[in-house]
Amino acid sequence: MMMVMVVIILIIMVIIVRFIIIVLIITIIIIITMVSIIIIVILILVVVVVMIIIIIIIIIIILIIIIVVIKII
């Protein structure tokens, strides 16, 4: 009777430990994916901001060139 109890307790402990490990692994994977998604979004934002800045600079340069040409003419 005692042995049966010990075996049942051991099985329950193993199941609990496995469950905890699985939950830990799942949470770690979720955290990693969240972090990577956040990093990707930040990178995309940075690229978009840089593109906008470059476009604005190009527009300003073109405007300056047009103004200079008009003054010369």
N, C-alpha and C positions, 0 to 999 in steps of 0.2 A: 504493500500500500504506500509506504514511504517513497519507494523508488518511483512509482507512478507519479506521485505528486512532484518529485524532483524533476522528472522528465517533462512533465507538463509545464512546470515553471521555466525550465530551460528553453523549451520550444517557444513559449510566450516571450521570453527575453530575446531570443533570436529574431522573432517576428518583429518585435518592437525596434530592435536595433536596425534591422533591415529597413523598416519603414522610415526611421529617423534618417538613415543614410540616403534613402531615395529622396526624401523631402529636402534634405540639405543639397543634394546634387541638383534637384529641380530648381531650388531657389538660387543657387549659384549660376545656373544656366540662364535663368530669367534675369538676374542682375547683370550678367555679362552682356546679354542681348540688349538690355535697356541702355547700358553704358555705351555700347557700340552704336546703337541707334542715335543716342544723344550726340555722340562724337560726329557721326555722319551728318546729322542735321546742322551742327555747328560749322562743319567744314563747308557744307552747301551754302550756308548763310554767308560765310566769309568769302567764298568764291563769288557769290552774287553781289556782295558789297564791293568787292574789288572790281568786278566787271562794270558796275554802275559808275564807280569812280573813274575808271579808264574811259568809259563812254563820255562822261561829263568833261574830262580833260580834253578828249579828242574834239568834242563839240566846241569847247572854249578856244582851242587852237585854231580850228576852222574859222570860227567867228573872227578871231584876231586877224587871221590871214585875209579874210574877206574885207574887213575894215581897212587894213593896210592897203590892199589892192585898190579899194574904192578911193582912199585918200590920194594915192599915187595918181589914179586916173582923174 
